[in-house]
Amino acid sequence: MKWMVAAMVLALGGCVSVEELEQSRETLNVMSGKTPREYADCVKRKLADTRDPLQEEAHGSGLRLIVPQKLTAGAGPAALLDIDKRGSGSAIKVYERLNNFPLRLGDVRTSATECISGS
């Protein structure tokens, strides 16, 4: 059953680029009291066990994290996190591939949410 779901996700999703993710509707748009560096380090730490290393880029007044696909390497990003500096904290926007597919993997959104105020 798990293989069938994975195959369906791959068939429906196709490849998507960072630019296409930026044009999609964000799945999370929140503020955090953490600096962009603190928030990015938290997300990277939480996803370290389930994903290949995240790509980090300087972006505007903050950071951008590009999350690789979990099931298919080299098939484009699974998610994009834009973390902008706002006052003493951060404004975070998360864009996920298959954002309207209810069976998508939840580790990115869970990590992003837990890092808002947690450690």
N, C-alpha and C positions, 0 to 999 in steps of 0.2 A: 504494500500500500504506500509506504514512504517513497519508493522509487517512482510510483505512478504520479504522485504529487510533485516530486522533483522534476520529472519529465514534463509535466504540464506547465510548471513554472517556467522552465526553459523555453518551451514552445511558445508560450504566450508573451514572454518578456522580450525576447530578442536582445540585441545589443543596444545600449544607450550610452551617450557621451555625457561628459560633464556639462556641456552647453545645453543639451536637452534636459538634463536634470534641473538646471537653473531656470528653465522656462516652465517647468511643471509647478504645481501648487505645493507649497511646503506642507509637510506632515506634522511639523512641530515649529512653533514660533514663540519663544519664551525669553525671559530675562533671568540672569543669574548674578549673584553677588561675587562670583569668582571672576578673576581676570581671564582673558582669552587663553593664556598659557596654562593656568590651573585647570580650566575646563577641558582644554584639549588633552592635557596629560591624563586627566581622569578618564575620559572616553577611550583613549588609546590603551590605558591599563585594563579597563573593563572588557575591551574587545580583543585583547591579546590572546586569549585562550580559544576564541572561536573564529578569528579572521587572520589572514596574512597581515603583515605590517601595513598600517595606514599611511598614505602619502600626505605629507603636510606641506602647505605653501603659505607664505605671507600673503595676506589678502586685505587690501584697504588698511583699516586701523586695527586689524586683528589677524586671524588665522583661518585657513580653510583645511578641512580634513576630507580626504577622498577615501572612502571605504571600499575595499575590493569585494568582488562577488565571493560568496562562500562556496558555492558548488562548482563554478566554472571559472578557472583562472583565465585572465586575459580577455574576458568578455565585456569589458567596460566596468564602470563603477556600480556598486550596489546602492550607495548613498553618498550624499555630499552634506557636510556640516559647515555652514558659514558662521564664524564666531567673531563678532565685531565688538570692539571696546566701546562701552557706554558708561561714562562716569567712572566709578570704581569697580564696575562689574562688566558684564557682557550681555549682548543680545545674540541669541542663537536661533538659527533657522536650519531645519533639517529637511532635506529633499531626498526621498527614497524612490528607487526604481520599483515599479509595480505598486505605487502608492494606493491604488484603488482595488488591489487584489487582497481579499481578506485572509488568505492563507500564506502571506509573505512571512519570511522569517522575522522574528521580533527582537533579535538581539541588539540591533542598532538603536531602535527607538527606546528600548528598555535602558540601555547604557546612557543614552542622551538624557533621558528623564532622571535617572538616578544621580547623574552628575550635576544636576542643577543646583542642589544644595548639599547633597551628600558628598562622601569622599571616594 
